[in-house]
C-alpha cells in the first residue's frame, strides 16, 4: 500500500538543512506537472481537496507559515488536475473548525488569516473530516475522482472510526464504493497509526503516506513525488484518457 518514499529528518550529527526557497505559483504548477507526468499522468482529471489539522500541537506550523505554503503547493498541484483553479479547504480538530476555498486569484495569507480567526485548537479526530470532504465531493456533482490531501501531525483519537470510513470508501459490506484517494501528509514523527493502514487488507489501495519529519525542510519536488507516486497509477487505472 505505502511505497517507501518517506522524507526523514537529517541525522543528529549533520547540520540542519536550510529551508528551501519558496516558489511562485507558476513555479509550483510546473513542478507539480513534472511530478504527475513522471509517474504516468496521461490527461486524467481529479477534484483536489485539502484537509488541515488544527489540533494544539500544530500551532508552530501555522505560526511559521508552513501550513500556508502547503496550501499553496496543493493549489499548484490542483492547477494540473482540476480545471476550476481552486481548492476547497477543511480545518479539523475535535470537529470541523471551518471550510472555505483558496484560488489562484486569492490564496496569499488565506490559511493564516482563517486560522487566526478560529481561536481554540482542539484534539485530533480524522473521521469526521474525511466524511465531510467525501460528502462535499458527492454533493458537488463532480464526475471525476477526488484527491484528498490530508495533513496531520498526530495520531487520531478516533482510530476505529477512521478504519471504518476507509473501508466504506472501497465499498466493503453494504456500502457503495466512492472514487476517492486519500494522500496523507504527516508532519513530524507521531503518526505511527498511519503506518498501520498498510496492513488493513483493503480490497482497493486508495491511501498513501508521505512523512515529513521536518516539513519546513521538504522541497516542492519531494512533496509532489510523495503524493503523486501512488496517486497517479490509481487515477490512471480508473479513467480513460481524455483527448
C-alpha positions in Angstrom: 0.0 0.0 0.0 2.5 2.6 1.1 5.5 2.6 -1.2 8.6 3.5 0.7 9.1 7.2 -0.3 9.3 8.9 3.0 11.3 12.0 3.8 13.1 11.7 7.1 14.9 14.1 9.4 18.6 14.9 9.0 21.0 12.8 11.1 21.7 14.1 14.6 25.4 14.8 13.6 24.6 16.7 10.4 24.0 20.4 10.3 20.3 21.3 9.8 19.5 21.8 6.2 18.3 25.3 5.3 14.6 25.6 4.5 14.0 25.5 0.7 13.3 28.8 -1.1 9.6 29.1 -1.6 8.4 29.0 -5.2 5.9 31.2 -7.0 2.6 29.8 -8.0 3.8 29.3 -11.6 6.9 27.5 -10.3 4.8 25.2 -8.1 2.4 24.5 -11.0 5.4 23.5 -13.2 7.0 21.3 -10.6 3.7 19.5 -9.9 3.2 19.0 -13.6 6.6 17.3 -13.9 5.9 15.0 -10.9 2.5 14.0 -12.3 3.9 13.2 -15.8 6.9 11.4 -14.3 4.6 8.9 -12.6 2.4 8.4 -15.6 -0.4 11.0 -15.8 -1.9 10.9 -19.3 -4.7 13.5 -19.4 -6.7 12.3 -16.4 -8.5 14.7 -14.1 -9.3 14.8 -10.4 -11.0 17.1 -8.0 -8.5 18.2 -5.3 -9.3 18.8 -1.7 -7.1 19.9 1.2 -7.7 18.9 4.9 -5.6 20.6 7.5 -5.1 19.6 11.2 -5.8 22.3 13.8 -5.0 20.3 16.9 -3.0 22.1 19.5 0.3 20.6 18.5 0.0 22.2 15.1 0.4 25.7 16.4 4.1 26.2 15.4 3.4 25.1 11.8 0.8 27.8 11.4 3.0 30.4 13.1 5.9 29.9 10.8 3.9 29.7 7.5 4.5 26.0 6.9 0.8 25.3 6.6 0.2 28.3 4.4 2.9 27.1 2.0 1.5 23.6 2.0 -1.8 25.0 0.8 0.0 26.9 -2.0 1.7 23.8 -3.1 -1.5 21.9 -3.2 -3.1 24.7 -5.3 -0.2 24.2 -7.7 -1.0 20.5 -7.9 -4.7 21.2 -8.4 -4.0 23.5 -11.4 -2.8 20.4 -13.2 -5.6 18.2 -12.2 -8.7 20.3 -11.7 -10.0 22.9 -14.1 -11.5 25.5 -11.7 -8.3 26.9 -10.3 -9.4 26.5 -6.7 -9.1 24.0 -3.7 -11.7 23.5 -1.0 -10.0 23.6 2.4 -11.3 21.9 5.6 -9.8 22.7 9.0 -10.4 20.0 11.6 -9.5 19.2 15.2 -12.1 17.8 17.6 -14.7 18.5 14.9 -14.9 20.6 11.7 -13.4 24.0 12.6 -14.1 25.7 9.2 -14.4 25.2 5.5 -13.5 27.7 2.7 -11.8 27.8 -0.7 -8.4 29.1 -1.9 -8.0 30.0 -5.5 -5.2 31.2 -7.8 -6.7 34.7 -7.5 -6.9 34.7 -3.7 -4.5 32.5 -1.8 -1.8 34.7 -0.2 -2.1 34.6 3.6 -5.6 33.0 3.5 -4.7 30.0 5.6 -3.0 32.1 8.3 -5.9 34.6 8.3 -8.6 31.9 8.7 -6.6 30.0 11.3 -6.1 33.1 13.4 -9.9 33.9 13.4 -10.8 30.5 14.7 -9.1 30.6 18.1 -9.2 27.4 20.1 -7.3 24.4 18.7 -8.8 21.1 19.7 -7.8 17.4 19.6 -7.3 15.1 16.6 -10.3 13.4 15.1 -9.8 12.3 11.5 -13.0 10.5 10.6 -15.4 13.5 10.8 -13.2 15.5 8.5 -12.9 12.6 5.9 -16.6 12.1 5.9 -17.2 15.9 5.5 -15.0 16.1 2.4 -16.5 12.9 0.9 -19.9 14.5 1.3 -18.7 17.7 -0.2 -17.3 15.9 -3.2 -20.5 13.8 -3.7 -22.7 16.9 -3.5 -20.6 18.9 -5.9 -21.7 16.8 -8.8 -18.1 16.1 -9.9 -17.7 13.3 -12.4 -14.0 12.8 -11.7 -12.4 11.1 -8.7 -11.4 13.0 -5.6 -7.8 13.5 -4.4 -8.0 14.4 -0.7 -4.7 15.7 0.6 -5.0 15.1 4.4 -2.3 16.8 6.6 -1.8 15.9 10.2 0.9 15.8 12.8 -0.5 13.3 15.2 -2.3 10.0 15.7 -6.1 10.2 15.7 -8.3 10.0 18.8 -10.9 8.1 16.7 -8.9 5.2 15.3 -11.7 2.7 14.9 -13.9 5.3 13.1 -11.0 6.1 10.7 -10.7 2.5 9.8 -14.4 2.2 9.3 -14.6 5.1 6.9 -11.6 3.8 4.9 -13.4 0.5 4.5 -16.6 2.3 3.4 -14.8 4.2 0.7 -13.8 1.0 -1.0 -17.3 -0.4 -0.7 -16.9 -3.1 1.9 -20.0 -4.5 3.4 -23.2 -2.7 2.5 -21.5 0.4 1.2 -21.1 1.6 -2.4 -17.5 2.4 -3.3 -16.5 6.1 -3.6 -13.9 7.2 -6.2 -11.6 8.9 -3.7 -7.9 8.7 -2.9 -6.5 10.0 0.4 -2.9 11.2 0.4 -1.8 11.6 4.0 0.9 14.2 4.5 2.4 13.7 8.0 4.3 16.4 9.8 6.6 15.1 12.5 7.0 11.5 13.8 3.9 10.9 15.9 1.9 9.3 13.2 2.6 5.6 13.6 -1.2 4.9 13.2 -0.9 5.8 9.6 1.6 3.1 9.0 -0.9 0.5 10.3 -3.2 1.3 7.4 -0.7 -0.6 5.3 -1.9 -3.9 6.8 -5.7 -3.3 6.7 -6.1 -5.6 3.7 -8.5 -3.2 1.9 -9.6 -4.5 -1.5 -8.6 -1.3 -3.1 -5.4 0.6 -2.4 -6.7 4.2 -2.0 -4.5 5.7 0.6 -0.8 6.8 0.7 1.5 8.3 3.2 4.2 10.9 2.8 6.0 11.6 6.0 7.8 14.9 6.5 9.6 14.7 9.9 10.7 18.3 9.4 8.2 19.8 6.9 10.0 23.1 6.7 12.9 21.4 5.0 10.9 19.4 2.5 11.4 20.5 -1.1 8.5 21.1 -3.5 9.7 18.1 -5.6 9.8 15.8 -2.6 6.3 16.7 -1.5 4.8 16.3 -5.0 6.6 13.0 -5.6 5.4 11.8 -2.2 1.8 12.4 -3.2 1.8 11.5 -6.8 3.8 8.3 -6.9 0.9 6.2 -5.7 -2.0 8.5 -6.6 -1.3 8.8 -10.3 -1.3 5.0 -11.0 -4.5 4.7 -9.0 -6.1 7.5 -11.1 -4.9 6.2 -14.4 -6.4 2.8 -13.7 -9.8 4.4 -13.2 -10.1 6.9 -16.0 -9.8 6.7 -19.8 -7.5 9.2 -21.4 -9.4 12.3 -22.4 -8.4 13.9 -25.7 
